[in-house]
Amino acid sequence: MTIQYSAEILDKHIAPGVSAFTTAEIPDMTGHDPESSHWLANFFLNSVFRASFSPPMRAYAFNFLRRAQFAFAEHARARTSTLAFLNRGGQSIERYAEALFHWECFLGQSWHGYALLVTAWDGKAFEKGDGSVEQRLNALYNQMKHVESRIENGQMPSEATVPVWLENEGLRSGDATLTFAETADVLKDLARYATALMDPKTARAKLGARDV
């Protein structure tokens, strides 16, 4: 017989509100761009046989494509793990931890992708506290990355085990949220740049006045 734990136990020992986490409409982004798993390979071949970026843009583009490609991969893994947790009754600490790990990887790969672009183009991903998707993505990523300082400084709910947790609508921390629909929007945005940057010969035309 499988033990069914109470909401109080689940919320205290797995994550805040996990007992109410019962459904998740996470967009399946695996078919959004058929080339998403080949962006780096395409970039290599295009750079060898068509045209190549000059340094340092070549390094910015390579690392952006690496981040974007694996943001897609980690989003797919996060989606699979999250749905597996829910399909198993929402009481498995192993499944929940696996899902959080892949969401953390998605947040990191996505944020570093944006950071590479804004550094290459001397811009900003967001204004402080502007509430944009990029700002909230960065906030959630930093909260997962710096979990030890958030515990030490009391920046998590008093009985929380993790700085970022899952709700029916998406990812949440004490001061930021990102819906599952918005995670798909992040990938769509990264894909737009990746599609252009994977071919240095046509990148400038596709990106307009960007310095590539």
N, C-alpha and C positions, 0 to 999 in steps of 0.2 A: 504494500500500500504506500502511495506517495504522500508524504507529509505536506499539508497545506499550512503555510505560516500566516499569521495575522498581519493586517495592514501595519500595525504598530511595529512589529518586528521587521518587516520588509523595509519600511521607511527609515528605521533607525540603523539597520545593519547593512543595507544595500545602497540606497540613495534616497534623497528627499522625494516624496510623492510617487515612488515607484509603484506603490499599491494601486494608484489611480492611473498608471500608464498601461492602457489596455488596447490602444490602436495607434497606427502610424501610417499616414498616407505619404510615403516617400517616393518621389518620382524616380522611375527607372531611367537612368541617363545613359545606359550602356549603348543605346542605339542613336544617341543624339548626333554624334560625329563618328562615322565609321573609321576615320583615320586616327582617332584619339589614342589608340594603343600603338600607333606607328609614327607619332609626331617626331620623335627623336631620330628614328631611322630615316624618315623622309628628309629631315633637316640635314643629316649627314650626306645622303645621296645628292640632294640638291646643291649642297655646298661644294661637293666634289665635282659634279658634272655640269652645273648651271652657273651659279655665282655664289660668292661667299661674302659675309659681312667682314668688315675690318675690325680689329680689336679696338676697344673692348666690347663692341656690340656683339661680336661672335660669342663671347662668354656669357653676356647677359641673355642672349637668345637661347643658347644651349641650356642654361640652367633654368630659364623660364619654362621651356618646353619640357624639361625633366620634371619640374614641379607640377605643371599642368597635366601632364600625362598621368602622373601618379595621384593627383587629386581625383581624377576620374576613377582610377582603379580603387582607391581607398573609399570613395563614396559608394561604389558598388559593393565592396566588402562590408561597409558599415550598414548598408541597407539590408544585405543578406543576414548579418548577425542580429540586427535589431528585430527583424521579422521572425527570426528563429527564436529569439527570447520570448516574444509575444506568443508565438505558436506553441511554445512549451509551457504556457500558463503563467508567464511573468514572475517566476519564483527562482530562477536559476542564476546564482551569483556569477557562475562561469560565463554564461551567455551574455549577461549584462556587462561584465568587465570586458569581454571580447568586443561587444558593440561599441563601448566607450573608447576602447583603444583605436578602433578604426575611424571613429568620428574625430578623435584627437589627431590622427594622422591626416585625415582630410582637411581639418582646419589648418594644420601646419603647412601642408603642401600648398593649399590655396593661398594662405596669407603670404608665404614666401614668394609665390608667383607674382602677386601684386607688388610686393616690395621690390622685386627685381625690375619690374617695368617702371615704377615711379623713380627708382634710382637711375636707371638708364636714361630716362627722359626728364630728370630733374624736376619731378612734380610731387604731388601729394595724393595719397589714396583717399584721404578724408580729412576733414577739419575736426579738431578735438571736440568730442561730444556732439557731433552732428546727427547721430542716430542712423547714419547710413548703413547699408548692409556691410560695407567694407569696415566701418568702425566697429560694428558689433562682432564681425568675424574676428577682427584683431583682438577685441576684448576677450572673447571666449578662448581663443588660442592662448593668449597670455595667461589667463587664469588656469588653464590646464598645464601650461609649461612651468609656471611658478607656483605649483600647488604647495610646496613646502613653506614658502613665505606667506601664502594666504592662510595656511593653518596657523603658523606662528603669530601672525598679526591679527588673528581673529576676523579675517575677511570672508569667512564662510559661515553659513547658518550654524548655530552652536552645536547641533548634533549631526551635521552633515558629514558624510564620509568622503565626498568628492566635490570639487569646485564647480563642475558642470555636470548636469544630469539630463535625462530624457523625459519629455512630456509628450502627450498626444500630438501637440502642435509642432514640436521640434526640440531644439537644444536650449537649455536655460541655465543661468548662473544667478548669483545674488543680484546682479545689476545689468545683465544683458541677455538677450534672446536671439535666436535665429531659427526661423521656421524651416521645416523640411522643404517647402516650396522655395524658400530663399537659398537653400543649399544648391538647389538645381539652377537657380539664377546665377549663382557664383560660377558654376561650371559652364554655363552658356557664355558668360562674359570671358572666362579664360579661353574657351574654345575659339571665340572670335579672334582673339589675338594670336592664338596658336596656329590657326589656319593661315594667317598672314605670315607669321614669322618663320614657319617651316620651309618657306621658299624665299631665300634672300633676293632672288632676281625680281620677284613681283611684290615684295613686302612693302616697299615705299608707296607704290601705287595703291595698294589695298589699305594702307594705314594713313594715307593723306600726307600731311606735312610733318609727320613724325621723323625724328632724326635717326634713321636706321642706315 
